[in-house]
Amino acid sequence: MSDPESLSSRQYRKNFILGATQSGLWGLALTFASTATVIPMFLKKLGASDVEIGLIPTLVNLGFTFPSIFSAPIVERVKSVKRFVITVTWLERSPYPFLSLLAFTLAKSNPQLTIYLSLIFLAIGYFGTGFIMPGWMDFVARIIPVTSRGKFIALGNGLGGILGIGGSILVGRILSIYPFPQNFGICFLITMFILLVAYVILLCIKEPHIEEKREDKKVSYMKEIPRILRDNTYFRNYILARFFVSFGVMGLAFYTVHAVGKFSLSDRFIGTFTMFFVGAQPLANLLWGPLADKTGHKNVLLGGVTCNLIGNLIALISPIATPFYLVFALSGAMNSAFMISGLPIILEFAPPDRRPTFIGINNVLISPALALSPLIGGFIAKSSGYPTVFLVSLIANIIGLSVLYFGVTDPRKKN
């Protein structure tokens, strides 16, 4: 098998810097095409319904989960994971030139078709992200030693967050200076160019030589689900908590649309909201990381859900626009908490030889909630208004927080 230890110390340092830089640029690029702020507002200005806007996180969440089930066996058989990554990554980077082209050409003459095509391209891109994920994580395992992977991921995410703050300011200026829809077209064009630079950096990373041929393994998650859930009470309750929390994030897709519409805000605020959402994540990492190491991942997740719950409440009752900065910051902190502890806690629930199966079961069972919650939020917004969406999210977070607090013992303490 390939081993990062087989690389020279010089090549390891080079891979570390290049890989973290590539991840940071990825975070910066998606600031200009944020699915939490920029994309929803682009579709809203085209005349998209709340249901169509709710499709954005639905497509994103489905893309992140289901495709990995199909790509994992492929990744296990390939000899060069880097070749797999640099090939498939074009799929996840593909939407942005097309979104830019739509904004510059079709958006004014046929906005409804632009909405449909934008959602299709977005679905293709995030399907690519989910499809490449097993390969990317295996690639990271090949080039970065296990004792350095935490620092590697933290540096990439932190760099993306810091760069994203500047990117968010630029997004606000672009959207306020240039007319619609060209302003969004410029943002998508910038996304494309940054991702192109990141791809060139990716090509420069060296993969260790693999000596052994990988075995062809097939795992049936569906057959494993009943027994594992029956025998692992805390894992079962954790999935139940995640199920409810998935409905607790349905409001995120509607915060921007609600605030801009209710308080008659200019497009500049889209960039500012994005800045608070993106900028809060590296700052929250400074809290969540040490907390996870010292007390376990459960406390990090409790903190993340609490942040989201408070954000729901503020969005529901705020009579002015200013508190929405805090709403987006709290949403960013919640996102950071689940990036740090959402999967690692599952690794601690599982026996070492069953970790992939436990992760697969988690993805299969929470995917419907992740996919349907924003779509349901769109229907609720259409029939009852955005405050009702935030109220339902608040209730779901309270239930999820209760299940997580009372029904789950941190596996580190249990062991």
Beta strands, then each sheet from edge to edge (+ up, - down):
end
